[in-house]
Amino acid sequence: MKRVLIAGAAGFLGSHLCDRFIKEGYSVVGMDNLLTGNLKNIEHLFPLPQFEYYHHDVSKFVHVPGKLDYILHFASPASPIDYLKMPIQTLKVGSLGTHNLLGLAKEKGARILVASTSEVYGDPTVHPQTEEYWGNVNPIGPRGVYDEAKRFMESITMAYHNFHGVETRIIRIFNTYGPRMRLNDGRALPAFMSQALTGQDLTVFGDGSQTRSFCYVSDLVDGIYRLLLSDYHLPVNIGNPVEISLLEFAEEIIKLTGSKQKIIFQALPKDDPKQRKPDITKAQELLGWSPKIDRAEGLKITYDYFKEALNK
Ligand SMILES: NC(=O)c1ccc[n+]([C@@H]2O[C@H](COP(=O)([O-])OP(=O)(O)OC[C@H]3O[C@@H](n4cnc5c(N)ncnc54)[C@H](O)[C@@H]3O)[C@@H](O)[C@H]2O)c1
């Protein structure tokens, strides 16, 4: 049985990854310090003999007894609200945390996949974003703590690949949504949904013309799985290329939830990207991957999840 360590296991993406690897017949070691995650996301796995959980901060030295075949680094505050509140932890987990997990991969002879982000492109001047684009990031802006941590993550991962011969994979994840997102994490989708479900007006920043593209979580997890098992070590974008303005998106959520609320406009946060859309040619050609769940279907599942979560 192959054994995989998933750092950030109690988070939104980490918990879905635990489910997928258990389903594929792996033995899974989940690791988390619960900075932004919740054990509720993985409590259904605790009775399984092939699941183990370690409460640990990966920015400190990481020790896992026994063999490891794969390591997935998904530990990091990920939403703007979280990383603005925890700038130092965000920088540490992207830098020291990545260093520690790369060291563990080297020690165990394991293959490691690190979760980078479309944020490495900053406020892009190239559209859609291909992996060859170097980005437009303000290192000292409010988002710099996250963006630069992830850019360092990519850099040190390549260094471990080139210098130590560690088998590495780098995924650049674009906005992903689905069940187990936190209602109050500040990202557009949970913010709109919780506002619509609790009778508040929906707040759109700026004039709402800025675009995003939203990938449903099972599609992303499938892309991660395929990339891990591929033999490609350079960064790969995974995301849904269907682009929508935030104003249209807010209108879609009002329609879906049958809410009577209005849309109100607030000042655009500093360095908010104007456009985001992945070029996924590489993922299509190298991994045979394309998103399968369209927005209407994904939003319906997510809405049902949020409705239930709010009623609990
Ligand atoms: N969700 C997205 O749309 C998206 C987009 C791009 C990149 N990512 C990346 O994917 C990863 C997971 O994001 P998410 O949306 O699931 O966020 P999340 O906040 O739900 O999950 C992150 C998890 O990491 C844990 N964590 C944070 N610091 C830690 C540390 N020092 N040691 C151990 N555990 C720690 C948290 O407690 C949490 O459980 C992050 O690295 C994020 O940067 C996510």
The ligand as an SDF file (V2000), in Angstrom:
LIG
                    3D

 44 48  0  0  0  0  0  0  0  0999 V2000
   -8.8100   27.1860   -2.4400 N   0  0  0  0  0  0  0  0  0  0  0  0
   -8.2540   27.7870   -3.4680 C   0  0  0  0  0  0  0  0  0  0  0  0
   -8.9800   28.2940   -4.3450 O   0  0  0  0  0  0  0  0  0  0  0  0
   -6.7510   27.8290   -3.5980 C   0  0  0  0  0  0  0  0  0  0  0  0
   -6.2010   28.5140   -4.7060 C   0  0  0  0  0  0  0  0  0  0  0  0
   -4.8310   28.5530   -4.8510 C   0  0  0  0  0  0  0  0  0  0  0  0
   -3.9990   27.8930   -3.9440 C   0  0  0  0  0  0  0  0  0  0  0  0
   -4.5470   27.2450   -2.8820 N   0  0  0  0  0  0  0  0  0  0  0  0
   -3.6220   26.5920   -1.9450 C   0  0  0  0  0  0  0  0  0  0  0  0
   -4.1220   25.3340   -1.5340 O   0  0  0  0  0  0  0  0  0  0  0  0
   -3.7920   25.0980   -0.1640 C   0  0  0  0  0  0  0  0  0  0  0  0
   -5.0470   24.7960    0.6360 C   0  0  0  0  0  0  0  0  0  0  0  0
   -5.9650   25.8800    0.5480 O   0  0  0  0  0  0  0  0  0  0  0  0
   -7.4340   25.7930    1.1630 P   0  0  0  0  0  0  0  0  0  0  0  0
   -8.3180   26.6110    0.3180 O   0  0  0  0  0  0  0  0  0  0  0  0
   -7.7620   24.3780    1.4170 O   0  0  0  0  0  0  0  0  0  0  0  0
   -7.2150   26.5720    2.5300 O   0  0  0  0  0  0  0  0  0  0  0  0
   -7.6280   26.1570    4.0330 P   0  0  0  0  0  0  0  0  0  0  0  0
   -7.3370   27.3350    4.8790 O   0  0  0  0  0  0  0  0  0  0  0  0
   -9.0110   25.5930    4.0430 O   0  0  0  0  0  0  0  0  0  0  0  0
   -6.6300   24.9640    4.3490 O   0  0  0  0  0  0  0  0  0  0  0  0
   -5.2950   25.1550    4.7250 C   0  0  0  0  0  0  0  0  0  0  0  0
   -4.9820   24.1820    5.8380 C   0  0  0  0  0  0  0  0  0  0  0  0
   -3.6090   24.3150    6.1940 O   0  0  0  0  0  0  0  0  0  0  0  0
   -3.5030   24.3160    7.6210 C   0  0  0  0  0  0  0  0  0  0  0  0
   -2.2680   25.0100    8.0020 N   0  0  0  0  0  0  0  0  0  0  0  0
   -1.9720   26.3230    7.8460 C   0  0  0  0  0  0  0  0  0  0  0  0
   -0.7410   26.5710    8.3130 N   0  0  0  0  0  0  0  0  0  0  0  0
   -0.2430   25.3910    8.7500 C   0  0  0  0  0  0  0  0  0  0  0  0
    0.9950   24.9950    9.3340 C   0  0  0  0  0  0  0  0  0  0  0  0
    1.9870   25.8840    9.5650 N   0  0  0  0  0  0  0  0  0  0  0  0
    1.1650   23.6940    9.6670 N   0  0  0  0  0  0  0  0  0  0  0  0
    0.1890   22.7790    9.4530 C   0  0  0  0  0  0  0  0  0  0  0  0
   -1.0050   23.0890    8.9020 N   0  0  0  0  0  0  0  0  0  0  0  0
   -1.2070   24.3840    8.5510 C   0  0  0  0  0  0  0  0  0  0  0  0
   -4.7720   25.0080    8.0920 C   0  0  0  0  0  0  0  0  0  0  0  0
   -5.0950   24.7440    9.4500 O   0  0  0  0  0  0  0  0  0  0  0  0
   -5.8000   24.4380    7.1110 C   0  0  0  0  0  0  0  0  0  0  0  0
   -6.3590   23.2380    7.5890 O   0  0  0  0  0  0  0  0  0  0  0  0
   -3.0540   26.3400    0.3320 C   0  0  0  0  0  0  0  0  0  0  0  0
   -1.6660   26.1210    0.2280 O   0  0  0  0  0  0  0  0  0  0  0  0
   -3.4570   27.4100   -0.6670 C   0  0  0  0  0  0  0  0  0  0  0  0
   -2.4780   28.3860   -0.8080 O   0  0  0  0  0  0  0  0  0  0  0  0
   -5.9020   27.2100   -2.6840 C   0  0  0  0  0  0  0  0  0  0  0  0
  1  2  1  0
  2  3  2  0
  2  4  1  0
  4  5  1  0
  4 44  2  0
  5  6  2  0
  6  7  1  0
  7  8  2  0
  8  9  1  0
  8 44  1  0
  9 10  1  0
  9 42  1  0
 10 11  1  0
 11 12  1  0
 11 40  1  0
 12 13  1  0
 13 14  1  0
 14 15  2  0
 14 16  1  0
 14 17  1  0
 17 18  1  0
 18 19  2  0
 18 20  1  0
 18 21  1  0
 21 22  1  0
 22 23  1  0
 23 24  1  0
 23 38  1  0
 24 25  1  0
 25 26  1  0
 25 36  1  0
 26 27  1  0
 26 35  1  0
 27 28  2  0
 28 29  1  0
 29 30  1  0
 29 35  2  0
 30 31  1  0
 30 32  2  0
 32 33  1  0
 33 34  2  0
 34 35  1  0
 36 37  1  0
 36 38  1  0
 38 39  1  0
 40 41  1  0
 40 42  1  0
 42 43  1  0
M  CHG  2   8   1  16  -1
M  END
$$$$
